[in-house]
Amino acid sequence: MMAAGRRPLHRWIRATCAALLLAVHVATGAAEPTTLLWKDLLPPEWDSWHYYQNFYRLFPKVDDIDDKDPRALAILAEMRRISAKVPSRDDLNGRSVRVPGFIAPLRQGSAREIVEFLLVPYQGACIHRPPPPANQIVHVEPRSPVAAELVVRPVWVSGVIEVQRTETPLGSTTYRIRDARVELLDLDREGIQILRYRTR
């Protein structure tokens, strides 16, 4: 016979398991993701304006160069070299976040689906509008394929951010989000300022 006042063993096990499951649920994403704007990805001691100053100092007559000019490839290669050296915010590693931006496709599953992409703060980066530094690019592996028509639309990308340098055909990145959720960003509700990119 069980001693008076003592819990049956199976009740204790059930209560312990419930507590552990609750702890795991809280630790793995019950909380809302933190919204990060592009300035939040920059280390506070790093001034991104110097990155763009380097671009215009090295290439003061860039507006006279056509995108297809061989010199354009040299300019982009130099900007990628400069970009790869920028610092990241290591304290963001492992945090559940959401970041707004635009899709730059890396890999397609079909003509209508994107299965890997870079999230960038603005569209149309070229030699006349320099590519963002690596700490302003997020390498994204979405949870499910993304419709190709979203390339021209702003999106939210949500997931756990990792601080990890990655080399891609389109440039270097210092952040990555795997198993990401991708949603259309409603500018009427969110406001255009959510995407406004400031270099200083």
PLY file of the C-alpha trace (Angstrom):
ply
format ascii 1.0
element vertex 200
property float x
property float y
property float z
element edge 199
property int vertex1
property int vertex2
end_header
0.00 0.00 0.00
1.20 3.52 -0.86
2.17 5.74 2.04
-0.43 8.40 2.88
0.18 11.82 1.29
2.69 10.51 -1.24
2.00 11.09 -4.92
1.73 8.07 -7.19
4.89 7.79 -9.29
3.03 8.07 -12.59
1.52 11.43 -11.57
4.97 12.78 -10.74
6.34 11.60 -14.11
3.39 13.13 -15.97
3.80 16.48 -14.21
7.54 16.51 -14.87
7.07 15.76 -18.57
4.45 18.49 -18.88
6.82 21.01 -17.31
9.63 19.99 -19.67
7.37 20.26 -22.72
6.27 23.72 -21.65
9.88 24.82 -21.23
10.77 23.51 -24.69
7.76 25.28 -26.21
8.74 28.59 -24.64
12.38 28.19 -25.65
11.68 27.29 -29.27
9.49 30.06 -30.45
6.37 30.75 -28.39
7.46 34.38 -28.23
6.89 36.71 -31.17
9.97 37.27 -33.34
11.85 40.54 -32.88
11.47 42.92 -35.82
14.87 43.98 -37.13
15.29 46.87 -39.54
18.42 47.07 -41.65
20.17 49.50 -39.33
19.75 46.90 -36.55
22.05 44.51 -38.41
24.92 47.00 -38.26
27.34 46.92 -35.30
26.94 50.25 -33.45
30.64 51.07 -33.82
30.62 50.57 -37.61
29.69 53.48 -39.86
28.22 52.15 -43.10
28.72 55.54 -44.74
32.43 54.80 -45.13
31.56 51.77 -47.25
29.72 53.96 -49.74
32.40 56.65 -49.55
34.91 54.01 -50.67
32.74 53.21 -53.64
32.49 56.79 -54.86
36.15 57.52 -54.03
37.34 54.54 -56.07
34.91 55.11 -58.91
34.12 58.86 -59.12
33.00 58.64 -62.77
30.85 55.55 -62.36
27.82 57.24 -63.92
29.69 57.31 -67.24
30.09 53.52 -67.28
27.47 51.25 -68.78
26.44 48.18 -66.75
27.71 45.91 -69.55
31.09 47.61 -69.77
33.97 45.27 -68.70
34.95 47.95 -66.18
31.60 47.37 -64.46
32.61 43.81 -63.57
35.86 45.09 -62.08
33.95 47.66 -60.01
31.53 45.05 -58.67
34.41 42.68 -57.87
36.15 45.41 -55.87
32.95 46.26 -54.02
32.49 42.59 -53.14
36.04 42.48 -51.78
35.35 45.52 -49.60
31.95 44.15 -48.59
33.34 40.81 -47.37
35.43 42.56 -44.70
32.59 44.28 -42.85
31.74 43.25 -39.26
28.51 41.64 -38.05
26.44 41.78 -34.87
27.36 38.51 -33.20
24.87 39.09 -30.38
22.00 38.47 -32.82
23.03 34.83 -33.32
20.22 32.40 -32.46
17.49 35.02 -32.05
14.01 34.66 -33.52
13.59 37.65 -35.83
11.73 39.04 -38.81
13.38 41.28 -41.38
11.79 43.24 -44.26
13.38 43.45 -47.66
13.53 42.33 -51.28
14.35 38.97 -52.84
17.45 38.43 -54.98
17.06 34.82 -56.26
19.96 32.39 -55.91
18.33 29.10 -56.86
15.01 28.19 -58.42
13.11 24.94 -58.04
11.16 25.73 -61.20
10.50 28.72 -63.41
7.86 29.88 -60.94
9.48 28.99 -57.60
12.51 30.23 -55.68
14.10 27.86 -53.18
17.08 29.97 -52.06
17.66 33.72 -52.13
19.36 36.75 -50.65
17.27 39.24 -48.72
18.47 42.76 -49.50
17.37 46.24 -48.34
16.69 47.69 -51.78
16.16 46.64 -55.36
18.29 47.27 -58.41
21.80 47.12 -56.96
24.30 47.69 -59.78
27.39 49.79 -60.34
25.25 52.94 -60.30
23.65 51.92 -57.03
26.34 49.99 -55.18
25.52 46.56 -53.76
24.91 46.54 -50.01
27.73 45.40 -47.69
27.70 41.81 -46.44
26.17 42.85 -43.09
23.18 44.19 -45.01
22.46 40.93 -46.82
20.73 37.84 -45.37
21.14 34.42 -46.98
17.69 32.78 -46.83
16.63 29.15 -47.20
12.81 29.29 -47.08
10.67 26.67 -45.40
8.79 26.19 -48.66
9.37 27.48 -52.20
8.58 31.14 -52.78
6.52 32.31 -55.75
8.76 33.97 -58.34
6.43 36.97 -58.67
7.43 38.06 -55.16
10.82 39.15 -56.55
9.35 42.56 -57.34
7.46 42.87 -54.05
8.70 43.65 -50.52
8.50 40.72 -48.10
8.92 39.80 -44.45
11.36 36.96 -43.70
10.99 35.34 -40.27
13.08 32.70 -38.51
16.15 32.13 -36.37
19.04 34.29 -37.55
22.56 32.88 -37.63
25.75 34.89 -37.81
27.61 33.03 -40.53
29.63 34.26 -43.48
28.56 32.80 -46.79
29.91 33.32 -50.30
27.26 33.26 -53.01
27.32 34.05 -56.74
25.66 37.39 -55.96
27.91 38.42 -53.09
29.04 37.78 -49.53
26.66 37.67 -46.58
27.23 37.67 -42.82
23.76 36.47 -41.79
21.62 33.45 -42.60
18.05 32.34 -41.87
17.16 28.71 -42.57
13.65 27.21 -42.56
12.41 30.77 -43.01
8.81 31.92 -43.31
8.28 34.38 -46.16
5.26 36.67 -46.30
4.24 39.58 -48.47
4.87 42.92 -46.76
1.78 45.14 -46.84
3.11 48.66 -47.37
-0.34 50.18 -46.84
-0.37 48.73 -43.34
3.34 48.75 -42.45
4.35 52.01 -44.12
7.15 52.63 -46.61
9.52 53.72 -43.84
9.94 50.08 -42.83
12.06 49.64 -45.97
13.79 52.97 -46.07
17.52 52.32 -46.28
19.80 54.82 -44.59
23.56 54.76 -45.01
24.36 57.14 -42.18
0 1
1 2
2 3
3 4
4 5
5 6
6 7
7 8
8 9
9 10
10 11
11 12
12 13
13 14
14 15
15 16
16 17
17 18
18 19
19 20
20 21
21 22
22 23
23 24
24 25
25 26
26 27
27 28
28 29
29 30
30 31
31 32
32 33
33 34
34 35
35 36
36 37
37 38
38 39
39 40
40 41
41 42
42 43
43 44
44 45
45 46
46 47
47 48
48 49
49 50
50 51
51 52
52 53
53 54
54 55
55 56
56 57
57 58
58 59
59 60
60 61
61 62
62 63
63 64
64 65
65 66
66 67
67 68
68 69
69 70
70 71
71 72
72 73
73 74
74 75
75 76
76 77
77 78
78 79
79 80
80 81
81 82
82 83
83 84
84 85
85 86
86 87
87 88
88 89
89 90
90 91
91 92
92 93
93 94
94 95
95 96
96 97
97 98
98 99
99 100
100 101
101 102
102 103
103 104
104 105
105 106
106 107
107 108
108 109
109 110
110 111
111 112
112 113
113 114
114 115
115 116
116 117
117 118
118 119
119 120
120 121
121 122
122 123
123 124
124 125
125 126
126 127
127 128
128 129
129 130
130 131
131 132
132 133
133 134
134 135
135 136
136 137
137 138
138 139
139 140
140 141
141 142
142 143
143 144
144 145
145 146
146 147
147 148
148 149
149 150
150 151
151 152
152 153
153 154
154 155
155 156
156 157
157 158
158 159
159 160
160 161
161 162
162 163
163 164
164 165
165 166
166 167
167 168
168 169
169 170
170 171
171 172
172 173
173 174
174 175
175 176
176 177
177 178
178 179
179 180
180 181
181 182
182 183
183 184
184 185
185 186
186 187
187 188
188 189
189 190
190 191
191 192
192 193
193 194
194 195
195 196
196 197
197 198
198 199
